[in-house]
């Protein structure tokens, strides 16, 4: 596994407040790393450090040469009064050909949205379009900030399946920020639990048993994990989110306890 980015002892301080305290991590090609933590834990600040947007920090970052990063922000602020369709939106960032745009949309199961109005997309559709925009760069590292916000539970499961497929297809590293471990669980290699410092890190199964994780998120999440793991073995989705085998209705995904801080 080649390490694409390594952060060592990253500290960020705003006034007298330590937002990040000696955070070290490695992001490797082909691996999905999920960053979880409560609101105000420093997750967004860590993403900014990673993207090079937060200049004031101590510690060390090493990136491989010519590293291409694709970024999917938490939400996009668009001017409602400007007419903007998906095709036009994807052209704003660079001069991509019609074929490149069509291919990127197809990769995320959103080819039917090419001429749709950006302002009328659902949460899940919006995330797919933002993902397509990030993939146009052919990234080595894909950074997703709370990709499942504003998306229903089934939509979240489809989105994580899609991210998993993309990771294999592009052999890129994925760094994903989330509030929630139990839906991300099946599709992540490493979990980092952040509360200004790294409380614990490791495989999803080991994190869910860790005292620091339980202290931050409570026991309710563990029941949800067991329920999710049991239910998710029944079927798989293709890229557009359609169940491939088995019956989707046998999976009562809506019964997961889902919460927002």
C-alpha positions in Angstrom: 0.0 0.0 0.0 1.5 3.3 -0.9 1.0 6.1 1.5 -0.3 9.2 -0.3 -0.5 11.6 2.6 1.0 11.5 6.1 0.1 14.0 8.8 2.4 14.1 11.9 1.6 15.9 15.2 -0.7 18.4 13.6 -1.8 21.1 16.0 -4.2 24.0 15.3 -5.0 26.7 17.8 -7.6 29.4 17.5 -6.9 32.1 20.1 -6.1 30.0 23.2 -8.3 27.1 22.1 -6.7 23.9 20.8 -8.8 22.7 18.0 -6.5 19.9 16.9 -3.9 18.4 19.3 -1.1 16.3 17.9 -3.1 14.5 15.2 -1.2 12.0 13.2 -2.6 9.8 10.4 -1.7 8.1 7.1 -3.9 7.9 4.0 -3.1 4.9 1.7 -4.1 4.2 -1.9 -7.1 1.9 -2.2 -8.2 2.4 1.5 -11.3 4.1 2.9 -10.6 6.0 6.1 -13.6 7.4 8.0 -13.2 10.3 10.5 -15.9 10.4 13.1 -16.5 12.6 16.1 -19.1 14.9 17.7 -19.9 18.4 16.4 -17.1 20.8 17.2 -14.5 18.0 17.5 -12.2 19.6 14.8 -13.3 17.4 11.9 -13.7 20.3 9.4 -10.5 21.9 10.5 -8.6 18.6 9.9 -10.1 18.5 6.4 -8.9 22.0 5.7 -5.4 21.1 6.8 -5.5 18.1 4.5 -6.7 20.2 1.6 -4.1 22.9 2.2 -6.8 25.5 3.1 -5.8 25.9 6.7 -2.3 27.4 6.6 -1.8 28.1 10.3 -0.8 24.9 12.0 2.2 23.2 13.6 3.3 19.7 12.7 4.2 18.1 9.4 2.4 17.1 6.2 4.0 15.0 3.5 2.1 14.4 0.3 3.2 12.3 -2.7 4.4 14.3 -5.7 1.6 15.6 -8.0 -1.1 14.3 -5.7 -4.5 15.0 -7.2 -7.3 15.6 -4.7 -11.0 15.4 -5.5 -13.2 17.2 -2.8 -16.9 16.7 -2.2 -18.0 19.5 0.2 -20.7 19.1 2.8 -23.2 21.3 0.9 -23.0 23.7 -2.0 -24.2 27.2 -1.8 -25.7 28.1 -5.2 -27.4 31.3 -6.1 -31.0 30.3 -6.5 -31.7 33.1 -9.1 -29.1 31.8 -11.5 -30.4 29.1 -13.9 -27.8 26.3 -13.8 -28.2 22.8 -15.1 -25.9 19.9 -14.1 -24.0 19.9 -17.4 -23.2 23.6 -17.1 -22.3 23.2 -13.4 -19.8 20.4 -14.2 -18.2 22.6 -16.9 -17.6 25.5 -14.5 -14.6 23.9 -12.8 -12.7 23.2 -16.0 -13.0 22.6 -19.7 -14.1 19.0 -19.8 -15.5 17.4 -23.0 -19.1 16.3 -23.4 -17.8 12.7 -23.3 -15.9 13.2 -20.0 -18.9 14.7 -18.3 -21.2 12.0 -19.6 -18.8 9.3 -18.3 -18.4 10.9 -14.9 -22.2 11.1 -14.5 -22.5 7.5 -15.6 -19.9 6.4 -13.1 -22.1 7.7 -10.2 -25.4 6.5 -11.7 -26.6 10.0 -12.6 -26.5 10.1 -16.4 -30.2 10.9 -16.4 -29.5 14.1 -14.5 -27.2 15.8 -17.1 -29.8 18.4 -18.2 -31.6 18.6 -14.8 -31.8 21.9 -12.9 -29.2 22.0 -10.1 -31.7 23.8 -7.8 -34.2 21.0 -8.0 -32.0 18.0 -7.1 -32.7 15.9 -4.1 -30.0 15.5 -1.4 -28.8 12.2 -2.9 -28.8 13.4 -6.5 -26.8 16.5 -5.4 -24.2 14.3 -3.7 -23.8 12.2 -6.9 -23.3 15.3 -9.0 -20.7 16.6 -6.6 -19.0 13.2 -6.7 -19.0 13.2 -10.5 -17.4 16.7 -10.4 -14.6 15.4 -8.0 -14.1 12.3 -10.3 -13.5 14.4 -13.4 -10.1 15.2 -11.8 -9.2 11.5 -11.7 -8.2 11.9 -8.1 -5.6 9.9 -6.2 -7.4 11.0 -3.0 -11.1 11.6 -2.6 -12.1 13.7 0.4 -15.8 13.7 1.3 -17.1 16.0 4.1 -20.3 14.4 5.6 -21.5 13.0 2.2 -24.6 11.6 3.7 -26.1 14.8 5.1 -29.6 15.4 3.9 -29.8 11.9 2.3 -32.3 9.3 3.5 -31.0 6.0 5.0 -31.4 3.9 1.9 -29.8 6.7 -0.1 -26.9 6.8 2.3 -26.3 3.0 2.0 -26.4 3.4 -1.8 -23.9 6.3 -1.6 -21.4 4.3 0.6 -21.7 1.4 -1.9 -21.0 3.8 -4.7 -17.9 5.3 -2.9 -16.7 1.7 -2.3 -17.0 0.9 -6.0 -15.2 4.1 -7.0 -12.3 3.3 -4.6 -11.8 0.0 -6.3 -12.2 1.4 -9.8 -9.8 4.3 -9.4 -7.6 2.6 -6.7 -7.7 6.0 -4.9 -7.6 6.7 -1.2 -10.9 7.9 0.3 -11.1 10.1 3.4 -14.6 10.5 4.6 -16.0 12.6 7.4 -19.1 11.4 9.2 -21.1 11.8 12.4 -22.2 8.3 12.4 -20.4 5.0 12.4 -23.1 2.5 11.9 -24.0 3.2 8.3 -20.4 3.7 7.2 -19.4 0.5 8.9 -19.6 -2.0 6.1 -17.7 0.2 3.7 -14.7 1.5 5.6 -11.2 0.0 6.3 -10.1 2.4 9.1 -12.0 4.6 11.5 -10.4 7.5 13.3 -12.4 8.9 16.3 -11.5 12.5 16.8 -12.3 14.8 19.7 -9.6 17.5 19.2 -7.1 14.6 19.6 -7.4 11.1 18.2 -9.3 9.2 20.9 -9.0 5.8 19.1 -8.4 4.4 15.7 -8.6 1.0 14.0 -11.1 -1.3 12.2 -14.8 -0.4 12.6 -15.5 -3.5 14.7 -12.7 -2.7 17.2 -13.7 1.0 17.4 -17.3 0.2 18.2 -16.1 -1.7 21.4 -13.6 1.0 22.4 -14.4 2.9 25.7 -13.6 6.3 24.1 -16.1 5.6 21.3 -18.8 4.4 23.7 -18.2 7.5 25.9 -18.7 9.8 22.9 -21.5 8.0 21.2 -23.1 5.8 23.8 -24.2 2.1 23.6 -27.2 2.7 21.3 -24.9 2.8 18.3 -23.6 -0.7 19.0 -27.1 -2.2 18.8 -27.6 -0.3 15.5 -24.3 -1.8 14.3 -25.4 -5.3 15.0 -28.7 -4.7 13.3 -27.1 -3.1 10.3 -24.5 -5.8 9.8 -27.2 -8.5 10.0 -29.4 -6.8 7.5 -26.9 -5.7 5.0 -25.7 -9.2 4.1 -28.9 -9.9 2.2 -28.3 -8.0 -1.1 -26.0 -5.8 -3.0 -26.6 -2.7 -5.1 -25.4 -1.8 -8.5 -24.0 1.7 -9.2 -27.4 3.3 -9.7 -28.5 2.0 -6.3 -30.7 -0.8 -7.5 -30.6 -4.0 -5.6 -28.9 -6.7 -7.7 -30.1 -9.8 -6.0 -32.6 -10.6 -3.3 -35.5 -8.3 -2.4 -34.8 -4.8 -1.1 -38.0 -4.9 0.9 -36.7 -7.7 3.0 -34.1 -5.2 4.3 -35.9 -2.9 6.7 -33.1 -0.4 6.6 -35.4 2.3 8.0 -35.4 0.6 11.3 -31.8 1.8 12.0 -31.6 4.2 14.9 -30.3 7.3 13.1 -29.5 10.5 14.9 -28.0 13.9 14.2 -26.1 15.8 16.8 
